[in-house]
Amino acid sequence: AKPQTPPFADPSSSPAVTLPLFAEHRLRYKRSREAEMALRGVWQLQKLIVSYCDWGGSSRGIRAFMESHLPAFKEVNPQLEVATELIRGQHPHLKGFYKNKNQRVICVKNMSPEDILLHATRLRNALGRKVVKLKTRHVTKHPSVQGTWTTALKF
């Protein structure tokens, strides 16, 4: 059986980096979207910290992730500084630091290594912007004086 390249790998990267096969339905994003996730060709994620406990049961998945997937993830993403942090008695989490001084923390307790890989890849792909809740469904610079058009209008 031919080894499958990792889902976060660049097609032009070396074929030496391989990961075990895992279910395609777990990968909810497409390879075409991964190329769009840098702002003007610059990756926005500067540092990724993997925090875990060496004793707790909720860190079982992240310890397996660090053995199996993390070395390949580091090789494929040389622009990214990846550090591990041992915090005893705490649930595991991934913490991403972005160029715009924002940070995101994702709790990964009781997750499988494949799910943790998915979250790490999403942190890498994110721009690091804060999520802004929209006040209305329709956003425009010049709102209509007469109101927003809907299909329920009667003439």
C-alpha positions in Angstrom: 0.0 0.0 0.0 1.3 3.4 -1.0 1.6 5.8 2.1 -0.7 8.8 2.0 0.9 12.3 2.2 -0.4 14.3 5.2 -3.4 16.5 4.7 -1.5 19.6 5.6 1.4 18.9 3.2 2.2 21.1 0.3 2.0 19.1 -3.0 5.5 20.4 -3.8 7.0 19.3 -0.5 9.1 16.2 -0.1 7.3 12.9 -0.3 9.4 11.6 2.7 7.0 13.0 5.2 4.1 10.5 5.6 1.4 9.9 8.1 -0.7 6.9 8.8 -4.0 6.8 6.9 -7.0 8.1 8.8 -10.6 8.6 7.8 -11.3 11.2 5.1 -14.6 12.3 6.7 -12.6 13.7 9.6 -10.9 16.1 7.2 -13.6 18.7 6.8 -11.6 21.1 4.7 -10.2 20.9 1.2 -6.7 21.1 0.0 -7.6 24.1 -2.2 -8.6 26.2 0.8 -5.3 25.6 2.5 -3.4 27.6 -0.1 -5.6 30.7 0.6 -4.9 30.9 4.4 -1.9 33.2 4.3 -2.3 36.9 4.1 -0.4 38.3 1.1 1.8 35.2 1.0 2.8 35.5 4.7 1.7 32.9 7.2 0.1 34.7 10.2 0.7 32.1 12.9 4.1 32.7 14.4 4.2 30.2 17.3 2.2 27.1 18.3 2.5 25.9 21.9 1.3 22.3 22.7 0.5 22.1 26.4 -0.1 18.7 28.0 0.1 16.6 31.2 2.3 13.6 31.3 0.0 11.8 33.8 -3.6 12.8 33.1 -6.0 10.6 31.1 -7.4 13.6 29.2 -3.9 14.1 27.7 -3.7 10.6 26.2 -4.6 11.8 22.7 -2.2 14.7 22.7 0.7 12.5 23.9 0.0 10.2 21.0 -0.2 13.2 18.7 3.2 14.4 19.8 4.7 11.0 19.1 3.1 10.3 15.7 2.0 13.6 14.0 3.9 16.5 15.6 7.4 15.7 14.0 5.8 15.6 10.5 3.8 18.7 11.2 7.0 20.6 12.2 8.8 19.4 9.0 6.0 20.5 6.7 5.7 23.9 8.5 9.3 25.3 8.8 7.9 28.8 9.1 6.2 27.9 12.4 7.8 27.8 15.8 6.4 24.8 17.6 7.0 24.3 21.3 5.8 21.8 23.8 4.9 22.7 27.4 4.4 20.3 30.3 1.7 21.5 32.7 0.8 18.9 35.3 -2.8 18.6 36.5 -4.2 20.7 33.6 -6.2 19.7 30.6 -4.3 19.8 27.3 -4.6 22.7 24.9 -3.1 24.3 21.8 -2.2 27.9 21.9 -1.5 29.9 18.8 0.3 33.3 18.7 -0.3 35.4 15.6 1.6 38.3 14.0 -1.2 40.8 14.9 -0.6 40.1 18.6 -3.7 38.0 19.0 -3.8 34.5 20.4 -6.2 31.6 20.3 -6.4 28.8 22.7 -8.2 25.5 21.8 -8.9 22.9 24.5 -8.1 19.4 23.1 -9.0 17.2 26.1 -10.0 13.6 25.3 -9.5 14.1 21.5 -7.9 11.7 19.2 -4.5 12.5 17.5 -6.3 13.0 14.2 -8.7 15.6 15.7 -5.8 17.4 17.4 -4.0 17.5 14.0 -7.1 19.0 12.5 -7.2 21.7 15.1 -3.5 22.5 14.8 -3.9 22.8 11.0 -6.9 25.1 11.5 -4.9 27.3 13.9 -2.1 27.5 11.3 -4.6 28.4 8.6 -6.4 31.1 10.6 -5.6 34.8 10.1 -5.7 35.5 13.8 -8.5 38.1 13.5 -11.0 38.5 16.3 -14.5 37.1 15.6 -16.9 40.0 15.2 -20.6 39.4 15.7 -22.7 41.1 13.0 -25.6 43.3 14.1 -27.7 42.5 11.0 -27.8 39.8 8.4 -27.3 42.3 5.6 -24.1 44.3 5.7 -23.6 47.3 3.3 -21.9 50.6 3.2 -25.0 52.4 1.9 -28.2 51.0 3.5 -31.5 51.4 1.7 -33.8 54.2 2.9 -36.8 52.1 1.9 -35.6 49.0 3.7 -34.1 45.7 2.7 -35.7 43.8 -0.2 -37.2 40.4 0.7 -39.2 37.9 -1.3 -42.3 38.5 0.9 -42.8 42.0 -0.4 -46.3 42.7 -1.9 -46.7 45.3 -4.7 
